């Protein structure tokens, strides 16, 4: 919608059309904002263009990023120069279009039909009575195609149950503190006015913030996939969740934490994953996280979960210093390393050993069962 | 009444506050549309101060609500003075008197906290809600309700409507994203660190006796510090404090010794101070 200002009849019309123009380019301009703009215009503030521009900026924008976009839109609309706006697509994961095939994200990520006989053997070797037991213990990277859908359903169910348990635990925990005067008086009504039964002010349980940083390079994407669904299920439990993925660079995916969007996004991710080189720069990516998003996210002592195999192609010293900075601001740092699920693994890789001393909990999260074990850690936070 | 934003810039100048056109326009809209304004920006750039200056200029009171996590209705709006109520009830009982409910829940037992004070004020006050990003979502939701209708309901008394709509200024350090609904309810202005000229005029205004050489050196130095990646970037208030300390210590120029003595006024973490000290060991003389 590129109506130029000169093509409208009156100034009011031009302002309303400008509001619509901004809305079509992503600014949150509703009826109220347009109304305020028209009110402002009545105060003879239009006489000078910079004042008019500033006034509408104060009304239409809600952040410095929006202000920059607004400035461009303003000159585009009110000048008679039809320049095309280049959409900014760097570092944004856009959820593109509809899928032709009805793939579940699980199937695509776990390698459609790529299972070979050796892997199948390993999968069978897990001892367990019934199928779901077996599924819970199977390593994510070794799931067979036929089990993928079942695993997804099982995972969703178990995560929901866990979220419910955590919520219940929160409500029941009441520590005796100060006397709650109103409730005590109320209770004393039935006892003739004498405060025999005392009520206490329970401590309001503080909800935590959660930050999740996921390594999606190489084979890590399968583990990240399940961990992301885990985080989605727990979204209500945490006050604010932020999610990032990294491999050679860091990308923020918090806005995709809605489960419906997540599936589409992960399928896109899987298709792009082949483009990423195999070397992971954990230290650099974490540093990008700290510099770009640290001020906004590392407040209020969040719980930080990092999922990575610790194989860093960058310098261990950098990883160590960034982890120190993060650890200082976080309530708890949990490092999940799927390699830990393998027998005989010791964290000797340079990256992993540099980061390990700064980690509060070092877990594996290589199969459903180990993910569910996180529940204990998270509920004690 | 105020005619245009330029008048606001001049008026604020009289109160030693340097405002640019953008901020003045936003304040102009605050006065005309009576919409609340949200000021966001890094710490130390004068977000809180503008409220005090505005109150002084409009010759009205400043009512301040400092937000923190866990801020609730009792601390923000009102609370009943339970202790006093119970004492009076007990003493009435002892004297075999009866106390009517309307007497128990009367004005003398109502502790008015900032938000209630603001709407009951005889003259429209400036209501400063400071660091709203430190409060939680529940408080934000409540605030949204208040800012739309400017009335408060106390169950025992009824609904109290505002006598005069206060001028509401919210500030935020952007430590978290505020809810969209709240942001859209307000006018928005981002106050960034000032550039060299603006900062010099700000410091000059606050410290009229400062010598020009000292002024130039201090402001230039802080400007270069801001371009670096520091743990805590210094704001304008730090520049002013530093200049004032240097003047108090009798320095007329920024020497290496002066820097060594007073760097703590500008930089507030050990790492930042040690990095800068190392770099400037041989430079300043």
Interface residues (C-beta under 8 A of the other chain):
Chain A: X28 X30 X32 X33 X36 X39 X40 X43 X44 X45 X47 X50 X51 X54 X55 X57 X58 X59 X61 X62 X63 X64 X67 X181 X182 X185 X204 X206 X239 X240 X291 X295 X296 X299 X300
Chain B: X4 X5 X21 X22 X25 X26 X28 X29 X32 X33 X35 X37 X38 X40 X69 X70 X82 X86 X136 X137 X174 X175 X176 X177 X180 X183 X184 X187 X188 X189 X190 X192 X229
